[in-house]
Amino acid sequence: MQMRVFHRFRALREFERQHLGFIETLEDYNLIREIGFAQARGAPLKLKELFLLGAGSVATVQRRLQRLRGLGAVQQRKSPTDRRAIELTLSPKCVKAFRKFELVLSPEQSIGTAGHSCGLYQDDAGRRKLALPFFIAGVRKGETCLLVANAEVREELFAGLGEKRRGVLFSEGESTADAQIGFLKEHFVHAKRTGRRLRLVGDMAWTLRKGLALDGLLRLEARADVLARQFPVSAMCLYDARHFTSPVIVKALKCHRDTAQFPLPVA
């Protein structure tokens, strides 16, 4: 049995507990689902239409709807096209919660849209598990893909990519943090100028081979974190637990602010 599904199941339940606590009953679930679905289609659900969907008896729907409005999860207004009709929508706060929920449902997509996230692995298979789907998704979308890593990592990942490796650029990294930031900024600016999103994987063991000290690594990560917010970039920095100590990894994680918003990739 693939146990990963239960890890996902637990993550979903924990998210519901923390962010969707206003959903208590099956009727709540049905109401939120139908109102949100209509809102996403651009045609807000009218109160009379809601009664016809069979989400519960009229009395139950009215009672649960009143509760959801009181909690600020659902809003109502008069229809701009028919002032006799009442339209129902999810509140901005509720919509924001479901956007986060979507990322939990599809973590591989969330990582692909995060500006600057961090992934951890403890063997070569883990590295491939994180990097290959990330790059394949970028190649399929027509994004510019860039790998910064040691040469042996390039050979490993390019072998896994097969023909798709033709769409991935490569660099072994620069010798100083300032030089690497200059290199990255050049690619970031090019992405913005061409309107083509850049997808970057940095296997950070290259910094060890280049002799970057810890302060240089952290300075690089901190500056890259700022830059990633200014340009159309999806960057994932990978840390090999065999080469970086726990204190170093913790300090590096703090330089990836998007990791706090998106599921942390671990393999």
C-alpha positions as CSV (number, residue, x, y, z in Angstrom):
1,M,0.0,0.0,0.0
2,Q,1.3,3.5,-0.9
3,M,1.4,5.2,2.5
4,R,1.9,8.6,1.0
5,V,-1.8,9.0,0.5
6,F,-2.3,8.9,4.3
7,H,0.4,11.5,4.9
8,R,-1.6,13.7,2.4
9,F,-4.9,12.8,4.1
10,R,-3.5,13.8,7.5
11,A,-2.2,17.1,6.0
12,L,-5.6,17.8,4.6
13,R,-7.3,17.1,7.9
14,E,-4.9,19.3,9.8
15,F,-5.4,22.1,7.3
16,E,-9.2,21.8,7.7
17,R,-8.9,21.9,11.5
18,Q,-6.7,25.1,11.4
19,H,-8.3,27.1,8.5
20,L,-11.8,25.6,7.8
21,G,-13.1,25.3,11.2
22,F,-16.4,27.0,10.2
23,I,-17.4,23.9,8.3
24,E,-19.0,21.7,11.0
25,T,-21.7,19.7,9.2
26,L,-22.4,18.1,5.9
27,E,-24.8,20.9,5.1
28,D,-22.0,23.4,5.8
29,Y,-19.8,21.6,3.4
30,N,-22.5,21.4,0.7
31,L,-23.3,25.1,1.0
32,I,-19.7,26.3,0.8
33,R,-19.1,24.0,-2.1
34,E,-22.0,25.2,-4.2
35,I,-21.6,28.9,-3.4
36,G,-17.9,28.7,-4.1
37,F,-18.3,26.7,-7.4
38,A,-20.9,29.3,-8.7
39,Q,-18.6,32.1,-7.6
40,A,-15.6,30.6,-9.4
41,R,-17.7,30.4,-12.6
42,G,-18.5,34.1,-12.4
43,A,-22.2,33.5,-11.8
44,P,-22.9,34.0,-8.0
45,L,-25.5,31.6,-6.7
46,K,-28.9,33.1,-5.8
47,L,-30.7,32.1,-2.6
48,K,-33.6,30.5,-4.4
49,E,-31.2,28.4,-6.5
50,L,-29.5,27.2,-3.4
51,F,-32.8,25.9,-2.0
52,L,-33.3,23.9,-5.2
53,L,-29.9,22.1,-5.0
54,G,-31.0,19.8,-2.2
55,A,-28.3,20.8,0.3
56,G,-30.9,20.2,3.0
57,S,-34.3,21.2,4.0
58,V,-35.2,24.9,3.6
59,A,-35.2,25.4,7.4
60,T,-31.8,23.7,7.7
61,V,-30.3,25.6,4.8
62,Q,-31.5,28.9,6.3
63,R,-30.2,28.1,9.7
64,R,-26.7,26.9,8.5
65,L,-26.5,29.9,6.1
66,Q,-27.2,32.3,8.9
67,R,-24.4,30.8,10.9
68,L,-21.9,30.9,8.1
69,R,-22.8,34.6,7.5
70,G,-22.4,35.3,11.2
71,L,-18.9,33.7,11.1
72,G,-17.9,35.9,8.1
73,A,-17.5,32.9,5.7
74,V,-20.4,33.8,3.4
75,Q,-21.7,37.2,2.2
76,Q,-25.0,38.1,0.5
77,R,-26.1,41.1,-1.6
78,K,-28.9,42.1,-3.8
79,S,-28.4,41.0,-7.4
80,P,-27.3,44.0,-9.6
81,T,-29.5,42.6,-12.4
82,D,-32.6,41.7,-10.3
83,R,-33.0,43.6,-7.1
84,R,-35.5,41.1,-5.8
85,A,-32.9,38.3,-5.9
86,I,-30.2,37.7,-3.2
87,E,-26.8,36.6,-4.4
88,L,-24.4,34.5,-2.2
89,T,-20.6,34.6,-2.3
90,L,-17.7,33.4,-0.2
91,S,-16.0,36.2,1.8
92,P,-12.5,37.3,0.8
93,K,-11.2,35.6,3.9
94,C,-12.9,32.3,3.0
95,V,-11.6,32.5,-0.6
96,K,-8.1,33.1,0.7
97,A,-8.3,30.0,2.9
98,F,-9.4,27.8,-0.1
99,R,-6.5,29.1,-2.2
100,K,-4.2,27.8,0.5
101,F,-6.2,24.6,0.5
102,E,-5.7,24.2,-3.2
103,L,-1.9,24.2,-2.6
104,V,-2.2,21.5,0.0
105,L,-4.2,19.4,-2.6
106,S,-1.5,19.9,-5.3
107,P,1.9,20.4,-3.6
108,E,3.8,19.8,-6.8
109,Q,1.9,22.8,-8.3
110,S,2.5,25.0,-5.3
111,I,6.2,24.4,-5.4
112,G,6.2,25.3,-9.1
113,T,4.6,28.7,-8.3
114,A,6.6,29.6,-5.2
115,G,9.1,32.4,-5.8
116,H,11.9,30.9,-3.6
117,S,11.3,27.6,-1.8
118,C,13.6,25.1,-0.2
119,G,13.7,21.3,-0.5
120,L,15.6,18.7,1.6
121,Y,16.8,15.2,0.6
122,Q,19.0,12.5,2.1
123,D,20.0,10.4,-0.9
124,D,20.4,10.7,-4.7
125,A,16.9,9.2,-5.3
126,G,15.4,12.0,-3.1
127,R,17.2,14.6,-5.2
128,R,15.8,13.2,-8.4
129,K,12.3,12.9,-6.9
130,L,12.3,16.7,-6.2
131,A,14.1,18.1,-9.2
132,L,12.9,16.0,-12.1
133,P,9.1,16.7,-11.8
134,F,9.9,20.4,-11.1
135,F,11.9,20.7,-14.4
136,I,9.5,18.5,-16.5
137,A,6.6,20.8,-15.5
138,G,8.7,23.8,-16.6
139,V,9.7,22.4,-19.9
140,R,6.1,21.4,-20.7
141,K,5.0,25.0,-19.9
142,G,7.7,26.5,-22.2
143,E,9.5,28.1,-19.3
144,T,13.3,28.8,-19.3
145,C,14.9,26.2,-17.0
146,L,18.2,26.5,-15.2
147,L,20.2,24.1,-13.1
148,V,23.0,25.3,-10.8
149,A,24.8,22.3,-9.5
150,N,28.0,20.3,-9.6
151,A,28.8,18.5,-12.8
152,E,28.0,15.0,-11.5
153,V,24.5,16.2,-10.4
154,R,24.0,17.6,-13.9
155,E,24.8,14.2,-15.4
156,E,22.4,12.4,-13.0
157,L,19.5,14.8,-13.5
158,F,20.0,15.2,-17.3
159,A,19.9,11.4,-17.6
160,G,16.6,11.4,-15.8
161,L,15.2,14.1,-18.0
162,G,16.0,12.3,-21.2
163,E,15.1,14.4,-24.3
164,K,13.7,17.1,-22.0
165,R,17.3,18.0,-20.9
166,R,17.6,20.0,-24.1
167,G,15.3,22.6,-22.5
168,V,17.5,23.0,-19.3
169,L,20.4,25.4,-19.0
170,F,23.3,24.6,-16.7
171,S,25.9,26.4,-14.5
172,E,28.3,25.1,-11.9
173,G,27.9,28.3,-9.9
174,E,30.2,31.3,-9.2
175,S,33.1,31.5,-6.7
176,T,31.5,34.3,-4.6
177,A,28.1,35.2,-3.4
178,D,28.2,38.6,-5.2
179,A,29.2,37.0,-8.5
180,Q,26.4,34.4,-8.2
181,I,23.9,37.1,-7.4
182,G,25.1,39.0,-10.5
183,F,24.7,35.8,-12.6
184,L,21.1,35.2,-11.2
185,K,20.0,38.7,-11.7
186,E,21.1,38.6,-15.3
187,H,18.9,35.6,-15.9
188,F,16.0,37.1,-13.9
189,V,16.1,40.3,-15.9
190,H,16.1,38.4,-19.1
191,A,13.0,36.4,-18.0
192,K,11.2,39.6,-17.2
193,R,12.2,41.2,-20.5
194,T,11.1,38.3,-22.6
195,G,8.0,37.5,-20.6
196,R,9.1,33.9,-20.2
197,R,9.1,32.6,-16.6
198,L,12.4,31.2,-15.3
199,R,12.4,27.9,-13.4
200,L,15.6,27.4,-11.3
201,V,16.9,24.5,-9.3
202,G,20.0,25.1,-7.2
203,D,21.5,22.0,-5.7
204,M,23.4,23.9,-3.0
205,A,26.3,21.4,-2.6
206,W,27.9,23.4,-5.4
207,T,28.7,26.1,-2.9
208,L,30.8,23.7,-0.9
209,R,32.9,22.8,-3.9
210,K,33.3,26.5,-4.7
211,G,34.5,27.2,-1.2
212,L,31.7,29.5,-0.1
213,A,31.7,30.0,3.6
214,L,28.5,29.8,5.6
215,D,28.1,33.6,5.7
216,G,28.5,33.8,2.0
217,L,25.9,31.0,1.5
218,L,23.4,32.8,3.7
219,R,24.1,36.2,2.1
220,L,23.4,34.6,-1.3
221,E,20.2,33.0,-0.2
222,A,18.9,36.2,1.5
223,R,19.6,38.3,-1.5
224,A,18.1,35.7,-3.9
225,D,15.0,35.6,-1.7
226,V,14.5,39.4,-2.3
227,L,15.2,39.2,-6.0
228,A,12.8,36.3,-6.5
229,R,9.9,38.6,-5.5
230,Q,10.8,41.1,-8.2
231,F,10.9,38.8,-11.2
232,P,8.9,36.0,-12.8
233,V,10.9,33.2,-11.1
234,S,10.2,29.8,-9.5
235,A,13.3,28.8,-7.7
236,M,13.9,25.7,-5.5
237,C,17.1,25.3,-3.6
238,L,17.9,21.8,-2.6
239,Y,20.0,20.8,0.5
240,D,21.6,17.4,0.8
241,A,21.4,16.3,4.5
242,R,24.5,14.3,3.9
243,H,26.6,17.4,3.3
244,F,24.9,20.1,5.3
245,T,24.5,20.1,9.1
246,S,21.2,20.6,10.8
247,P,22.1,24.1,12.1
248,V,23.1,25.2,8.5
249,I,19.9,23.8,7.0
250,V,17.8,25.6,9.6
251,K,19.5,28.9,8.9
252,A,19.1,28.3,5.1
253,L,15.4,27.6,5.6
254,K,14.9,31.0,7.2
255,C,16.2,32.6,4.0
256,H,13.3,31.0,2.0
257,R,10.2,32.9,3.0
258,D,8.0,31.1,0.5
259,T,8.7,27.8,2.2
260,A,6.5,29.0,5.1
261,Q,3.6,29.4,2.7
262,F,4.0,26.3,0.6
263,P,4.4,22.6,1.6
264,L,8.1,21.9,2.3
265,P,9.4,19.3,-0.1
266,V,11.3,16.5,1.6
267,A,12.6,13.4,-0.1
